Amino acid sequence: ICASEKISIAPEVLAEIARTSRGGLRDAETALERVLAIAKAEGGAMTLDAYRRLFHKIGFDQARDVVATLVAGEAGPALRFAAEVAAGGGDEREAIGDLLDVLRVLLLLLVDGKDTPLVAYDGDRAQLLALAERASIERRAALNRMVEIADEADLYELTATPKRTDNVDTYAYFGE
């Protein structure tokens, strides 16, 4: 798609789109369409930093750092992080998704072991392994609960609709 549009998108951006779309082809296509439109307006290229800035993404590594503070039993840095995301106009749903991705990776490492093929991570895998070990068996229940809470928050964000008092024609509202 990028080649046919004559737009240069950094491989890291494409990998981030694939990871954050969590297996949803339509989600990935929608994200890529947004990136392509902005890249065209910006001269035909998109870097990972520009992508994260424009779309308020936090990225796996920053999410890993937040999870590390939670695993250490420190809620303060995580609460400050949440406040920063909100104050900076960030997308809370995307931040929750990134935190959820890290929690899932930790659970996979705990359950399937350090050599699991189920974890695809191009960064410092040793950091993830150390974090998974700190999370250890005693904290597995807490990790499971964090995943459940994040999943519920993500679901509520997706399904939340405002209370309506009028019936509006969707074609008139959204266009044809």
BALUMFI-475985 format. One record per residue (C-alpha): residue number from 0; residue in one letter; chain; x negated, z negated, y negated. Coordinates in steps of 0.25 Angstrom, whole numbers, plus 5000, padded with zeros to 4 digits. Layout:
(NUM a A (X Z Y))
...
***
This chain:
(0 i A (5000 5000 5000))
(1 c A (4989 4996 4990))
(2 a A (4981 5009 4993))
(3 s A (4994 5018 4991))
(4 e A (4996 5010 4978))
(5 k A (4982 5012 4974))
(6 i A (4980 4997 4971))
(7 s A (4969 4989 4975))
(8 i A (4973 4975 4981))
(9 a A (4962 4966 4985))
(10 p A (4962 4963 5001))
(11 e A (4963 4948 4998))
(12 v A (4976 4951 4990))
(13 l A (4982 4959 5002))
(14 a A (4978 4948 5011))
(15 e A (4984 4937 5002))
(16 i A (4997 4946 5002))
(17 a A (4997 4947 5017))
(18 r A (4995 4932 5019))
(19 t A (5005 4927 5008))
(20 s A (5016 4936 5013))
(21 r A (5015 4928 5026))
(22 g A (5018 4940 5035))
(23 g A (5029 4946 5027))
(24 l A (5027 4961 5025))
(25 r A (5037 4962 5014))
(26 d A (5031 4950 5007))
(27 a A (5017 4957 5008))
(28 e A (5023 4970 5003))
(29 t A (5030 4963 4991))
(30 a A (5017 4955 4987))
(31 l A (5009 4968 4988))
(32 e A (5019 4976 4979))
(33 r A (5018 4965 4969))
(34 v A (5003 4965 4970))
(35 l A (5002 4980 4969))
(36 a A (5011 4981 4956))
(37 i A (5002 4971 4949))
(38 a A (4989 4977 4954))
(39 k A (4994 4990 4948))
(40 a A (4997 4984 4935))
(41 e A (4983 4977 4935))
(42 g A (4975 4990 4938))
(43 g A (4977 4992 4953))
(44 a A (4970 4979 4959))
(45 m A (4973 4965 4964))
(46 t A (4964 4954 4967))
(47 l A (4967 4941 4975))
(48 d A (4965 4932 4963))
(49 a A (4974 4942 4954))
(50 y A (4985 4942 4966))
(51 r A (4985 4927 4967))
(52 r A (4986 4925 4952))
(53 l A (4997 4935 4950))
(54 f A (5005 4931 4962))
(55 h A (5002 4916 4960))
(56 k A (4996 4915 4974))
(57 i A (4988 4903 4978))
(58 g A (4980 4909 4990))
(59 f A (4977 4903 5003))
(60 d A (4964 4896 4999))
(61 q A (4971 4888 4987))
(62 a A (4982 4884 4997))
(63 r A (4972 4879 5007))
(64 d A (4966 4870 4996))
(65 v A (4980 4864 4993))
(66 v A (4983 4862 5008))
(67 a A (4969 4855 5009))
(68 t A (4973 4845 4999))
(69 l A (4986 4843 5006))
(70 v A (4979 4841 5019))
(71 a A (4970 4831 5013))
(72 g A (4982 4823 5009))
(73 e A (4981 4826 4994))
(74 a A (4994 4831 4988))
(75 g A (4990 4831 4973))
(76 p A (4982 4844 4973))
(77 a A (4993 4851 4981))
(78 l A (5003 4846 4970))
(79 r A (4994 4850 4959))
(80 f A (4993 4864 4966))
(81 a A (5008 4865 4967))
(82 a A (5009 4862 4952))
(83 e A (4998 4872 4948))
(84 v A (5005 4883 4956))
(85 a A (5018 4880 4949))
(86 a A (5012 4879 4936))
(87 g A (5004 4892 4937))
(88 g A (5017 4900 4941))
(89 g A (5013 4901 4956))
(90 d A (5023 4904 4967))
(91 e A (5025 4891 4974))
(92 r A (5030 4899 4986))
(93 e A (5017 4906 4987))
(94 a A (5009 4893 4986))
(95 i A (5017 4887 4997))
(96 g A (5015 4899 5005))
(97 d A (5000 4898 5003))
(98 l A (5000 4883 5007))
(99 l A (5009 4886 5019))
(100 d A (4999 4897 5023))
(101 v A (4988 4886 5023))
(102 l A (4996 4876 5030))
(103 r A (4999 4886 5041))
(104 v A (4984 4890 5043))
(105 l A (4981 4875 5044))
(106 l A (4991 4873 5055))
(107 l A (4986 4886 5062))
(108 l A (4972 4880 5062))
(109 l A (4976 4867 5067))
(110 v A (4985 4872 5078))
(111 d A (4977 4885 5083))
(112 g A (4963 4880 5079))
(113 k A (4952 4885 5070))
(114 d A (4951 4899 5076))
(115 t A (4965 4902 5076))
(116 p A (4968 4917 5073))
(117 l A (4981 4913 5066))
(118 v A (4973 4910 5054))
(119 a A (4969 4921 5045))
(120 y A (4961 4916 5034))
(121 d A (4949 4924 5027))
(122 g A (4945 4912 5019))
(123 d A (4936 4900 5023))
(124 r A (4942 4896 5037))
(125 a A (4934 4884 5038))
(126 q A (4941 4878 5026))
(127 l A (4954 4880 5033))
(128 l A (4949 4874 5046))
(129 a A (4944 4862 5039))
(130 l A (4958 4861 5032))
(131 a A (4965 4862 5045))
(132 e A (4956 4851 5051))
(133 r A (4959 4842 5040))
(134 a A (4974 4845 5042))
(135 s A (4971 4840 5057))
(136 i A (4982 4837 5067))
(137 e A (4986 4824 5060))
(138 r A (4991 4832 5048))
(139 r A (4997 4844 5056))
(140 a A (5011 4838 5054))
(141 a A (5008 4837 5039))
(142 l A (5004 4852 5039))
(143 n A (5016 4856 5047))
(144 r A (5025 4849 5037))
(145 m A (5017 4856 5025))
(146 v A (5020 4869 5032))
(147 e A (5035 4866 5034))
(148 i A (5036 4861 5019))
(149 a A (5029 4874 5014))
(150 d A (5038 4882 5023))
(151 e A (5050 4876 5018))
(152 a A (5046 4877 5003))
(153 d A (5043 4892 5005))
(154 l A (5056 4894 5012))
(155 y A (5064 4887 5001))
(156 e A (5056 4895 4991))
(157 l A (5061 4908 4998))
(158 t A (5075 4904 5000))
(159 a A (5078 4897 4987))
(160 t A (5088 4904 4978))
(161 p A (5094 4899 4965))
(162 k A (5109 4894 4966))
(163 r A (5118 4905 4960))
(164 t A (5131 4904 4953))
(165 d A (5133 4919 4952))
(166 n A (5133 4931 4961))
(167 v A (5124 4942 4956))
(168 d A (5123 4956 4961))
(169 t A (5109 4957 4968))
(170 y A (5107 4972 4964))
(171 a A (5110 4969 4949))
(172 y A (5101 4957 4950))
(173 f A (5089 4963 4957))
(174 g A (5091 4978 4955))
(175 e A (5093 4988 4966))
***
